[in-house]
């Protein structure tokens, strides 16, 4: 059986992707926009030491590739 020209399993992957994206968008709107909570990203302890940034950023202060 096909739905929208896709095989059954691929259709369900498509549906799951849409549902997951919608949940993420709702979370962002409710928690970060409506409630005003900031997005806080934490670094692993090895990168959180002073003088190190995220790998691959290439920033002068961040400790990325030179």
Secondary structure, 3 states (H helix, E strand, C coil): CEECCEEHHHHHHHHHHHHHHHHHHHHHHHHHHHCCCCCCCCCCHHHHCCCCCCCCCCCCCCCCCC
